[in-house]
Amino acid sequence: MITFLFFLVLLFFYANATPLSFNLPTIEHNDSLINCTGDASISSQGIQVTRDTDLYNASSLQRRTGRATCTQLMHLWDAATGNLTDFSTNFSFIIRGNNYGEGLAFFLAPNGSNIPPNSTGGGLRLINENQTTASTGVNRFVAVEFDTYKNNPWQEGLPINHVGIC
């Protein structure tokens, strides 16, 4: 019994992680914590990851993508000790208009991650057409996707609008 309790105490001290914390209650045009690439931009209403459907015609919006990433590095684990860091996130977003794209993904990726060449909307521009999983290749990531268009054979049986974890 004492050995078991000692194990639980050790587990408690070593399993706990150091939490990360930062807050972005508002986002300004010159916010140095946000890096926008592709069509992404910061507007007075927040981050816009694609072109505004009110300003562009539908045909010019095809095959467009944008990405907004946080420039602050987040150390999620220590390879030497195996210690992990807890984190939580809260966000709100709006998908509006009749000409919206294929979805939106919130993702964690290694520092320096870019929009892969030859990526498609079916992979929400996180993977290219040659990469079939999120854990292989140079584009490793974990994501929560809010998918609004069914275009892949692996999505059979899913509703058009769905949430997925990649």
DAJOWO-V71159 format. One record per pair of residues at least 4 apart in sequence whose ideal C-beta (glycine too) atoms are under 6 Angstrom apart, sorted by the first residue. I is the first residue (numbers start at 0). J is the second residue. Records with the same first field share a line. If there is no record, write none. Layout:
I = J + J
//
This chain:
9 = 13
10 = 14
16 = 83 + 84 + 85
17 = 84
18 = 85
19 = 73 + 84 + 86
26 = 30 + 41 + 45
28 = 41
32 = 69 + 70 + 71
33 = 67
34 = 68 + 70
35 = 39 + 40 + 67
36 = 66
37 = 64 + 65 + 66 + 114
38 = 49 + 50 + 63 + 65
39 = 48 + 65 + 66 + 67
40 = 47
41 = 46
42 = 47
46 = 67
48 = 65
49 = 63 + 65 + 100
50 = 55 + 60 + 63
52 = 96 + 98
55 = 59 + 60
57 = 98
60 = 98
64 = 124
66 = 114
72 = 110
75 = 84
76 = 83
77 = 82
94 = 99
101 = 120 + 148
102 = 123 + 144 + 145 + 146 + 147
103 = 145
104 = 123 + 142 + 144
105 = 143
106 = 140 + 142
107 = 141
108 = 112 + 140
114 = 124
115 = 127 + 138
117 = 127 + 128
118 = 122 + 124 + 127
119 = 128
121 = 150 + 151
122 = 126
123 = 144
125 = 140
126 = 130 + 138
130 = 136 + 138
133 = 140 + 165
142 = 165
143 = 164
144 = 163 + 165
145 = 162
146 = 161
147 = 160
149 = 154 + 159
157 = 161
//
